[in-house]
Amino acid sequence: MKIIILGAGQVGASVAESLVSEANEITVIDTDIRRLRQLQELLDLRTVVGNAALPSVLRQAGAEDTDLLIAVTQSDQTNLCACRTADTLFKIPTKIARLRSADYSEHPELLDSKNFAVDFSICPEQIVTDYLLKLIEFPEALQVLKFADGLVSLVATRAVAGGPLVGHPVSDLRRHMPKIDARIAAIYRRDQPLAPEGDTLIETGDEVFYLAATQNIRQVMSELRRCDQPTRRIMIAGGGNIGSRLAGVAQERYQVKVIEADEARARELGATLTNTLVLHGDTTDETLLAAENIDDMDVFLALTNDDENNILASLLAKSLGARRVLALINRRAYANLLQADRIDIAISPAQISIGSLLAHVRRGDVAAVHSLRRGAAEALEFVVHGDPTTSKVIGRRIDELDLPQGASIGAIVRGISRDSPGASLRLGQVLIAHGDTLIEPEDHVILFLASKDLVPKVERYFQVGLTFF
């Protein structure tokens, strides 16, 4: 596939890294020569310097025969203009735009083919906000990801001493919870993946990924660690796009404090966040944190635009007694260094948000994509089509499938449908995968891939043969 990516920032670079290894021809456009040079040193792709909305720049990037345009610059206006230009002059079939302003979501008609010609839009800031809300709701989790319109959840948690299953084999999960079906999809031990078998022992410190019906995830989590006390008080360091969005939603359920370094921004937030205490100050000020009872906070979130500031603020909050600390960290080296050490969860905004993009890029009918372990692994939701003669999976038991090593099916959701676009959802039946489970047409199959390098093989395996059409 020939793809043009507009913007070489964190989101654009992460998308390029994810797609360039899958035999795609990638061109990245940006006005920043330094960023483009860094990308070329790391990845096998082409770069073009210039304004991504200009026809001449798009033509130089090869827009005439491009399959997909991904506009993820920092400017909504540039992204929208580029999509309109790509559609009018170059007839690019699929155009995805990053839109940071919520105004456009309130007027979807502006994005249709008669106007800006955006096929799909994403708001990374909103995606990250929703992700953070789940981590606040489930304080024991490292990740909480939804599939099949929210019917199934994939949860990552760290096994701790004293958990009922710790020191016991995976097969004991069913014995402990005979009325709840769940599947442990993967275990990471000392950062190395293990394919869980029935006799695999769960050890203290293991990072365990499991799939279950969303209504059952809290009960399954309790088998791996004692449940923490519910979240009541949170403190947010940074009142930018993500911090303000999070505070606006969280203030309805929790006691929220926001610390913002910019005085004008703090005053603005104080006027709009009616149930939140907004403080003007330095998030790394030990005296301020102590005065605001940091030791009484259930969750501290460092959400500024500065990695170093977020790291320092999180380390300080933890040392002063905050129960759980989360930090936004864009640089992967920092995130890998700090995760599970003094900082409870290091979050990469780009890795969280690109899943929505990848769902529109993956071959086959992919309903959802989630990046796991900071991009090293993936979870995908395929909708299977065809019949036993045109599909390699339909009509076959799971233990008969020839999936590559490192790929496993965790759950199937059967019966999801809508009578028409926008109509109400018909809830499906959640089937946790077992060896004798048969795959039927239109099933939503949820897979865990221990390495993103497995994606092309799995995509080809789930594609329908030409005779189906």
C-alpha positions as CSV (number, residue, x, y, z in Angstrom):
1,M,0.0,0.0,0.0
2,K,1.2,3.5,-0.8
3,I,0.7,5.8,2.1
4,I,1.4,9.5,2.7
5,I,1.7,10.7,6.3
6,L,1.4,14.5,6.9
7,G,3.2,15.4,10.1
8,A,6.4,13.9,11.6
9,G,5.5,14.6,15.2
10,Q,4.9,11.9,17.8
11,V,1.7,10.6,16.2
12,G,3.0,10.7,12.7
13,A,6.3,9.1,13.6
14,S,4.6,6.3,15.6
15,V,2.2,5.5,12.7
16,A,5.1,5.5,10.2
17,E,7.1,3.1,12.5
18,S,4.1,0.8,12.8
19,L,3.4,0.7,9.0
20,V,6.8,0.8,7.5
21,S,7.6,-2.8,8.7
22,E,4.5,-4.2,6.9
23,A,5.7,-3.8,3.3
24,N,4.0,-0.4,2.8
25,E,5.6,2.4,0.8
26,I,5.6,5.4,3.2
27,T,6.2,9.1,2.4
28,V,6.2,11.6,5.3
29,I,5.7,15.3,4.8
30,D,6.7,18.0,7.4
31,T,8.1,21.5,7.5
32,D,10.7,20.4,10.1
33,I,13.8,19.2,8.3
34,R,15.4,17.9,11.5
35,R,12.4,15.7,12.4
36,L,12.4,14.2,8.8
37,R,16.1,13.5,9.0
38,Q,15.7,11.7,12.3
39,L,12.9,9.5,10.8
40,Q,15.0,8.6,7.7
41,E,17.8,7.6,9.9
42,L,15.6,5.1,11.8
43,L,13.1,3.9,9.1
44,D,13.1,2.9,5.5
45,L,10.8,5.6,4.1
46,R,10.8,8.7,1.9
47,T,10.4,12.3,3.2
48,V,9.3,15.6,1.6
49,V,9.9,19.0,3.2
50,G,7.0,21.5,2.8
51,N,3.5,22.6,3.7
52,A,1.4,19.4,3.6
53,A,-1.7,21.3,2.4
54,L,-0.1,22.6,-0.8
55,P,-0.9,20.7,-4.1
56,S,2.7,21.0,-5.3
57,V,4.0,19.3,-2.1
58,L,1.4,16.5,-2.3
59,R,2.3,16.0,-5.9
60,Q,6.0,15.8,-5.0
61,A,5.1,13.1,-2.4
62,G,3.4,11.0,-5.1
63,A,-0.2,11.8,-4.4
64,E,-1.3,10.8,-7.9
65,D,-1.1,7.0,-7.1
66,T,-1.4,7.0,-3.3
67,D,-3.9,4.7,-1.6
68,L,-4.1,6.4,1.8
69,L,-3.5,9.9,3.2
70,I,-3.0,10.2,7.0
71,A,-3.1,13.9,8.0
72,V,-1.8,14.1,11.6
73,T,-0.1,17.6,11.8
74,Q,-0.7,19.8,14.8
75,S,-3.0,22.0,12.8
76,D,-6.7,21.0,12.2
77,Q,-6.9,23.5,9.4
78,T,-3.9,22.0,7.6
79,N,-5.2,18.5,8.0
80,L,-8.7,19.4,6.6
81,C,-7.3,21.4,3.7
82,A,-4.9,18.6,2.8
83,C,-7.8,16.1,2.7
84,R,-9.9,18.3,0.5
85,T,-7.0,18.8,-1.9
86,A,-6.1,15.1,-1.9
87,D,-9.7,14.3,-2.8
88,T,-10.3,17.0,-5.4
89,L,-7.0,16.9,-7.3
90,F,-5.6,13.5,-6.7
91,K,-8.6,11.3,-6.0
92,I,-6.9,9.5,-3.1
93,P,-9.4,6.8,-2.0
94,T,-9.0,7.0,1.8
95,K,-8.2,10.1,3.9
96,I,-7.8,10.2,7.7
97,A,-7.5,13.4,9.6
98,R,-6.4,14.3,13.1
99,L,-8.8,16.9,14.6
100,R,-8.0,18.3,18.0
101,S,-11.0,20.6,18.3
102,A,-14.2,19.1,19.5
103,D,-16.2,21.5,17.3
104,Y,-15.9,19.3,14.3
105,S,-17.4,16.3,16.0
106,E,-20.5,18.4,16.6
107,H,-20.8,19.1,12.9
108,P,-20.0,15.8,11.1
109,E,-21.5,17.1,7.9
110,L,-18.4,19.3,7.5
111,L,-16.3,16.2,7.0
112,D,-18.4,14.5,4.2
113,S,-17.4,14.2,0.6
114,K,-19.1,17.5,-0.4
115,N,-17.0,19.5,2.1
116,F,-13.6,18.5,3.6
117,A,-13.8,14.9,2.3
118,V,-12.5,13.2,5.5
119,D,-13.3,9.5,5.5
120,F,-12.2,9.0,9.2
121,S,-11.3,11.4,11.9
122,I,-9.5,10.9,15.2
123,C,-8.8,13.0,18.2
124,P,-5.7,11.7,20.0
125,E,-6.3,13.9,23.0
126,Q,-9.8,12.4,23.5
127,I,-8.5,8.9,23.0
128,V,-5.8,9.4,25.7
129,T,-8.4,10.9,28.0
130,D,-10.7,7.9,27.7
131,Y,-7.8,5.6,28.3
132,L,-6.7,7.5,31.5
133,L,-10.3,7.4,32.8
134,K,-10.3,3.5,32.6
135,L,-7.0,3.4,34.5
136,I,-8.5,5.7,37.2
137,E,-11.6,3.4,37.4
138,F,-9.5,0.3,37.7
139,P,-6.5,1.2,39.8
140,E,-5.0,-2.3,39.7
141,A,-4.7,-2.3,35.9
142,L,-1.8,-1.4,33.6
143,Q,-4.1,-1.3,30.6
144,V,-7.8,-1.6,30.0
145,L,-8.9,-2.0,26.4
146,K,-12.3,-2.5,24.9
147,F,-13.4,-4.7,22.0
148,A,-16.7,-5.6,20.2
149,D,-18.4,-2.4,21.1
150,G,-17.4,-2.7,24.7
151,L,-18.6,-6.2,25.3
152,V,-15.1,-7.7,25.9
153,S,-12.1,-6.2,27.7
154,L,-8.5,-7.0,27.5
155,V,-6.8,-6.1,30.8
156,A,-3.2,-6.1,31.8
157,T,-2.3,-6.3,35.4
158,R,0.8,-7.2,37.5
159,A,0.6,-10.3,39.6
160,V,1.5,-9.5,43.2
161,A,2.3,-11.7,46.2
162,G,-0.9,-12.7,48.0
163,G,-3.1,-12.9,44.9
164,P,-5.1,-16.2,44.9
165,L,-3.6,-17.4,41.6
166,V,0.0,-16.3,42.2
167,G,2.2,-19.4,42.5
168,H,-0.6,-21.5,40.9
169,P,-1.0,-22.8,37.4
170,V,-3.1,-21.0,34.8
171,S,-5.6,-23.8,34.8
172,D,-6.7,-23.0,38.3
173,L,-8.4,-19.8,37.0
174,R,-11.5,-21.9,36.0
175,R,-11.5,-23.8,39.3
176,H,-11.4,-20.5,41.3
177,M,-14.2,-19.0,39.2
178,P,-16.4,-21.8,37.8
179,K,-19.2,-19.5,36.8
180,I,-17.0,-16.9,35.0
181,D,-15.2,-17.7,31.7
182,A,-12.0,-15.8,31.1
183,R,-8.7,-16.5,29.2
184,I,-5.2,-15.5,30.1
185,A,-3.9,-14.4,26.6
186,A,-0.3,-13.7,27.5
187,I,2.2,-13.5,30.3
188,Y,5.3,-11.3,30.2
189,R,8.0,-12.3,32.7
190,R,11.0,-10.0,33.0
191,D,9.9,-8.4,29.8
192,Q,9.9,-11.7,27.9
193,P,6.7,-13.2,26.5
194,L,5.4,-16.6,27.6
195,A,2.7,-18.5,25.8
196,P,0.5,-19.5,28.8
197,E,-0.4,-23.2,28.9
198,G,-2.6,-24.9,31.5
199,D,0.4,-25.8,33.7
200,T,2.2,-22.4,33.4
201,L,2.7,-21.1,37.0
202,I,1.9,-17.4,37.6
203,E,4.8,-15.7,39.4
204,T,4.9,-12.5,41.5
205,G,5.8,-9.6,39.1
206,D,4.4,-11.2,36.0
207,E,2.6,-8.9,33.6
208,V,-0.6,-10.8,32.8
209,F,-3.0,-10.0,29.9
210,Y,-6.4,-11.6,30.2
211,L,-9.7,-11.4,28.2
212,A,-13.1,-11.5,29.7
213,A,-16.6,-10.1,29.3
214,T,-16.4,-6.5,30.4
215,Q,-18.8,-7.1,33.3
216,N,-16.5,-9.7,34.8
217,I,-13.1,-8.0,34.5
218,R,-12.9,-6.8,38.1
219,Q,-13.6,-10.3,39.5
220,V,-10.8,-11.8,37.3
221,M,-8.4,-9.1,38.3
222,S,-9.0,-10.0,42.0
223,E,-7.5,-13.5,41.3
224,L,-4.1,-11.9,40.4
225,R,-3.9,-9.3,43.1
226,R,-5.9,-7.9,45.9
227,C,-8.2,-5.2,44.8
228,D,-7.1,-1.7,45.7
229,Q,-9.4,0.7,47.4
230,P,-11.7,2.7,45.0
231,T,-10.3,5.9,43.6
232,R,-11.7,9.0,45.3
233,R,-9.1,11.8,45.0
234,I,-6.9,12.6,42.0
235,M,-4.4,15.3,41.3
236,I,-3.5,16.3,37.7
237,A,-0.2,18.0,36.9
238,G,-0.7,20.1,33.8
239,G,-3.9,21.8,32.5
240,G,-3.3,21.4,28.8
241,N,-5.5,19.7,26.3
242,I,-5.4,16.3,27.9
243,G,-5.3,17.5,31.5
244,S,-8.3,19.8,31.1
245,R,-10.3,17.2,29.2
246,L,-9.6,14.6,31.9
247,A,-10.5,17.0,34.7
248,G,-13.7,18.1,33.0
249,V,-15.0,14.5,32.9
250,A,-13.4,13.2,36.2
251,Q,-14.8,16.0,38.3
252,E,-18.3,14.5,38.1
253,R,-17.1,11.3,39.9
254,Y,-13.9,12.2,41.9
255,Q,-12.4,15.0,43.9
256,V,-10.0,16.6,41.4
257,K,-7.1,19.1,41.8
258,V,-5.2,20.5,38.9
259,I,-1.8,22.2,39.1
260,E,-1.0,24.5,36.1
261,A,2.2,26.5,35.7
262,D,0.8,29.2,33.4
263,E,-1.1,31.7,35.4
264,A,-3.4,32.8,32.6
265,R,-4.2,29.2,31.7
266,A,-4.9,28.4,35.4
267,R,-7.4,31.3,35.6
268,E,-9.1,30.1,32.5
269,L,-9.4,26.6,33.9
270,G,-10.6,27.9,37.2
271,A,-13.5,29.6,35.4
272,T,-14.5,26.5,33.3
273,L,-13.9,23.6,35.7
274,T,-16.6,24.3,38.2
275,N,-16.1,21.2,40.4
276,T,-12.3,21.2,40.3
277,L,-9.7,23.0,42.5
278,V,-7.3,24.7,40.1
279,L,-3.9,25.8,41.5
280,H,-1.3,28.0,39.9
281,G,2.2,26.6,40.6
282,D,5.1,24.3,39.8
283,T,4.3,20.6,39.6
284,T,7.7,19.8,40.9
285,D,7.4,22.0,44.0
286,E,7.7,19.8,47.0
287,T,6.2,22.4,49.3
288,L,3.1,22.9,47.1
289,L,2.5,19.1,46.8
290,A,2.8,18.6,50.5
291,A,0.5,21.6,51.2
292,E,-2.1,20.1,48.9
293,N,-2.0,16.7,50.7
294,I,-0.3,14.7,48.0
295,D,0.0,11.8,50.5
296,D,-3.8,11.6,50.5
297,M,-4.1,11.3,46.7
298,D,-5.3,8.0,45.2
299,V,-3.9,8.9,41.8
300,F,-1.4,11.5,40.6
301,L,-1.3,12.1,36.8
302,A,1.6,14.1,35.3
303,L,0.2,15.3,32.0
304,T,2.3,18.3,30.9
305,N,4.0,18.5,27.5
306,D,7.4,18.0,29.0
307,D,8.7,14.5,29.6
308,E,11.3,15.4,32.1
309,N,8.9,17.5,34.1
310,N,6.4,14.6,34.1
311,I,9.0,12.2,35.3
312,L,10.3,14.5,38.1
313,A,6.8,15.4,39.2
314,S,5.7,11.7,39.3
315,L,8.8,10.6,41.2
316,L,8.3,13.4,43.7
317,A,4.6,12.6,44.2
318,K,5.4,8.9,44.7
319,S,8.1,9.7,47.3
320,L,5.7,12.0,49.1
321,G,3.0,9.3,49.5
322,A,0.7,9.4,46.4
323,R,-0.7,5.9,46.1
324,R,-0.5,5.5,42.4
325,V,1.3,7.7,39.8
326,L,0.9,7.9,36.0
327,A,3.0,9.9,33.7
328,L,2.7,10.8,30.0
329,I,6.1,10.1,28.4
330,N,6.6,10.5,24.7
331,R,10.2,9.2,24.5
332,R,10.1,5.5,24.4
333,A,13.5,5.0,26.0
334,Y,12.2,7.0,29.0
335,A,9.0,5.0,29.2
336,N,10.8,1.6,29.0
337,L,13.3,2.7,31.7
338,L,10.7,3.9,34.2
339,Q,7.7,1.5,33.8
340,A,7.1,-0.6,36.9
341,D,9.9,1.1,38.8
342,R,9.1,4.2,40.7
343,I,6.4,5.3,38.3
344,D,3.4,2.9,38.2
345,I,2.4,3.5,34.6
346,A,4.4,5.3,31.9
347,I,2.0,6.2,29.1
348,S,2.9,6.9,25.5
349,P,0.1,9.1,24.0
350,A,1.1,8.3,20.4
351,Q,1.0,4.5,21.0
352,I,-2.4,4.8,22.6
353,S,-4.0,6.9,19.9
354,I,-2.6,5.1,16.8
355,G,-4.9,2.1,17.3
356,S,-7.8,4.0,15.9
357,L,-5.7,4.8,12.8
358,L,-4.4,1.3,12.4
359,A,-8.0,-0.1,12.4
360,H,-8.5,1.7,9.1
361,V,-5.2,0.7,7.6
362,R,-5.1,-3.0,8.4
363,R,-6.0,-5.4,5.6
364,G,-9.2,-7.3,6.0
365,D,-12.2,-6.2,8.1
366,V,-10.5,-5.0,11.2
367,A,-12.9,-3.5,13.8
368,A,-10.3,-2.6,16.4
369,V,-6.5,-2.4,17.0
370,H,-4.8,-1.7,20.2
371,S,-1.1,-1.2,20.7
372,L,0.3,-3.2,23.7
373,R,3.5,-2.9,25.8
374,R,4.4,0.5,24.2
375,G,4.1,-0.8,20.6
376,A,5.9,-4.2,21.0
377,A,2.6,-6.2,20.8
378,E,-0.9,-5.8,19.3
379,A,-4.4,-7.0,19.9
380,L,-6.8,-7.0,16.9
381,E,-10.4,-7.6,16.4
382,F,-11.2,-9.2,13.0
383,V,-14.7,-9.6,11.6
384,V,-14.6,-12.9,9.6
385,H,-16.5,-13.2,6.3
386,G,-17.0,-15.9,3.8
387,D,-17.8,-19.6,4.1
388,P,-15.7,-22.8,4.7
389,T,-14.6,-22.8,1.0
390,T,-13.4,-19.2,0.9
391,S,-12.1,-18.7,4.4
392,K,-9.3,-20.5,6.2
393,V,-11.0,-20.0,9.6
394,I,-14.8,-20.3,9.2
395,G,-16.2,-23.7,10.1
396,R,-13.0,-24.7,11.9
397,R,-12.2,-25.3,15.5
398,I,-9.6,-23.0,17.1
399,D,-7.2,-25.9,17.7
400,E,-7.3,-26.7,14.0
401,L,-6.1,-23.2,12.9
402,D,-2.6,-22.7,11.6
403,L,-1.8,-19.5,13.4
404,P,1.8,-18.3,13.6
405,Q,3.6,-18.9,16.9
406,G,3.0,-15.9,19.2
407,A,-0.6,-15.3,17.9
408,S,-3.5,-16.6,19.9
409,I,-7.3,-16.2,19.8
410,G,-8.7,-15.0,23.2
411,A,-12.4,-14.5,22.6
412,I,-15.1,-14.5,20.0
413,V,-18.2,-12.3,20.0
414,R,-21.1,-13.7,18.0
415,G,-24.3,-11.9,16.9
416,I,-23.2,-8.3,16.9
417,S,-25.2,-6.4,14.3
418,R,-26.9,-3.2,13.4
419,D,-29.9,-3.0,11.1
420,S,-28.4,0.1,9.5
421,P,-25.5,2.6,10.0
422,G,-26.2,4.5,13.2
423,A,-28.9,2.1,14.4
424,S,-28.9,0.6,17.8
425,L,-26.5,-2.2,18.5
426,R,-27.8,-5.8,18.9
427,L,-25.7,-7.2,21.7
428,G,-23.7,-10.3,20.9
429,Q,-22.7,-13.4,22.8
430,V,-19.2,-13.4,24.3
431,L,-17.4,-16.8,23.9
432,I,-14.1,-17.1,25.6
433,A,-11.9,-19.1,23.2
434,H,-11.3,-22.8,23.8
435,G,-9.8,-25.4,21.5
436,D,-13.2,-26.8,20.4
437,T,-14.8,-23.4,19.7
438,L,-16.0,-23.2,16.1
439,I,-15.6,-20.0,14.1
440,E,-18.8,-18.9,12.3
441,P,-19.4,-16.2,9.6
442,E,-19.5,-12.6,10.9
443,D,-17.9,-13.6,14.2
444,H,-15.7,-10.9,15.8
445,V,-12.5,-12.7,16.6
446,I,-10.1,-11.1,19.1
447,L,-6.5,-12.0,18.8
448,F,-3.4,-11.3,20.9
449,L,-0.1,-10.9,19.0
450,A,3.1,-11.1,21.1
451,S,4.9,-9.2,18.4
452,K,3.6,-6.7,15.9
453,D,5.8,-8.4,13.2
454,L,3.1,-11.1,13.2
455,V,0.4,-8.7,11.9
456,P,0.9,-9.3,8.1
457,K,0.8,-13.1,8.5
458,V,-2.4,-12.9,10.6
459,E,-4.0,-10.4,8.2
460,R,-3.4,-12.7,5.2
461,Y,-4.7,-15.7,7.2
462,F,-8.0,-14.0,7.9
463,Q,-8.6,-12.5,4.5
464,V,-11.4,-14.0,2.4
465,G,-10.5,-15.8,-0.8
466,L,-11.4,-14.0,-4.1
467,T,-14.2,-16.5,-4.9
468,F,-16.2,-15.1,-2.0
469,F,-16.8,-11.9,-3.9
